[in-house]
């Protein structure tokens, strides 16, 4: 019996390590909840540099949604939230990814109450898009509503397990929140 428990524990740890090792890490060592879109031509330049911006081009409704999301995602991830919204809001089809990053940039600009319904829209498009759930959980923490963040964490666990990057990331934010509150 003890051997079976040790074997099960080993398999669980091995599985968790494998899941997390395939997820990208952030600068602070956390697991990134998603991977950014790629551009064969523009990824040769560092995101946000003049060369990258020239490659991406100015935001235009004539751009394909894929290009608008690429530029908006990376601008948002690099702290250029207003510029990110300039691209993301031009997308013709607001899929769950576009809506999530509109919510993300809106929240990062300090408009948490406006971001929450945008995350909810993303989840109406795709209830299984756990990245939106993780960002919504972060928004709840910003508002001082940790129980709602924990509800999103439980929903993420139900949809993708406790080793998926969105779960690990939100769990870390909740732990940080709890530690800061003492």
ABEGO torsion letter per residue (X at the ends): XAAAAAAAAAAAAAAAAAAAAABBBBAAGBBBABBBBBBAAAAABBBGBAAAAAAAEBBBAABBAAAAAAAAAAAAAAGBAAAAAAAAAABABBBAAAAAAAAAAAAAAGBAAAAAAAAAAAAAABAABAAAAAAAAAAAAAAGBAAAAAAAAAAAAAAAEAABAAAAAAAAAAAAAAAAAX
